Amino acid sequence: MPRPSWEHPGRGPEGPKPATPGLLRSLNDRVVLDLLLEHGALSRSDVWRLTGVSKPTASQSLTRLEESGHVLQSGVEESARGGRATTMYRLNPRAGFAAAIDVTATGVHVRIADLLGTVIGEHRGEGAPRPQDAIDALQTGLERAGLTGPDLSALVVALPGSYDPDADLLRFAPHLPRWLEPGLLARLEEAVGAPAYIENDVNLVAIAEQRVGAARDDQDFLLLWSDEGLGSAIVLGGRLHRGGAGGAGEIAYLLVPGIDVVRNPVREDHGGFDDLAGAAAILDLAARHGLPGDAPHDAVATAVSSGFTGFIDELAERYAYGLASAIALLDPPAVVLAGRTMDAGGTNLVDAIRRQLDEISIRSPRLVLGEVAREAVITGALLVGLERTRDGVFST
C-alpha cells in the first residue's frame, strides 16, 4: 500500500535511508510534482526558482517526469521581455485515478476523479447495499469514466461504524449486516483489482472540514456529527485519532446524565448519548413541541423558521451534555458541528449550544458550523483517495 501521508518519503520501516543519488532524484521529482499540483503549469525556470535547486537539476527532473508520463508539455508562454517563448509543463491528469464509495443503509454513491481531482465518473445506487452492490456501482462509474478497476491507484470506501484494520472487520454497523463479515477489505481489493481503504464516514467528514472546510486552520478539533446517526471524529496534531481498534469517536455510546445505562450497548446497538440526542430522540422531542417532520433536520429547520426557541434550547442542552464530557477529556480548542441537523439549526442552534456549554462545561471551545454541508462524506473519501493516489504516483 502507498505510504501514509504523514510518513517522511525518505524513511521506511528500517529507519532513515542514506541520501543516495537515486533517493535525492526521487525527492527532487516529488517536489516538482507537488509544485505542479499547486501551480497548474510551470516552466523550467519556474521550477528552478521555486525549488532552489540548480538549473540543470530542475531541467533533468522535468525531463525524467516527462519521459515517465507524469508530466506533459502544456504549450508555450511568450516572454514579457520579448525573449524566446518558454515551454510550460503540467501534470498528466491521467497518470493516476482515485475512487470513493459512500455506503449508507439506503444506497451507495460512487465518485471517480483523475490525478488533478477532476470528477470524471459518478453513479448512485439505491436500496440496502451488499458489498457486491457497491462493487457493481463502482464498475458502472468506471465504465462511465472509460476506466477499469486496475486503472485505480486508490479506492476509499466510507462506512458507518468502526473499521478494525488488524481484524479486517467492520463493527458497530448492525444496519449493514452483510458488511460485518471478516475479510471485508481483502474481498474488495480482490474484486476491484486496486488498493482499497475503509474509513469511518464521520472521520471522512472531519478530513473534509480539515482540508476544505471550517477546520482549515485547526490542528486539534472535535467534530460532532448529527444526521441520520450521531457520531464524532477526533483530530489531534493534524491527524485523525482512530483508537486501538478503530472505535475512537463512537460518541453515541457515551454515558450522559438522566439517561439509563445501556447494558451491552454493542449488542443493543444504542448508547446513552444516542438515546438523548440521536435521530429518534430528536423526533420525539419535536413531537412533544408540536413540530412536524419525518427527519430530524426537517423538524429543526421548522423550529428555526417558526421561532420554536424552547425546542432549540432543549435540543442544545442535550447536545451540550455529551459535548461537555468530551471536552473534559480532550480539551479541544475547536468543535465543528456538522451534519444536516446541525446545518438546519444554523447559528441559532450553535449559539444555544454555546450558552449551555458556558454553564456546564469546564471550558467552552470555539464552536463552528461545518462548511462542507453537501455530500461531506464522499468529499472526504475522495480527498483521501486523491492523497493516496498522488503518494503512489509521485513516489514511482
Order of alpha helices (4+ residues) and beta strands (2+ residues): beta-beta-alpha-beta-alpha-alpha-beta-beta-beta-beta-beta-alpha-beta-beta-beta-alpha-beta-alpha-beta-beta-beta-alpha-alpha-alpha-alpha-alpha-beta-alpha-beta-alpha
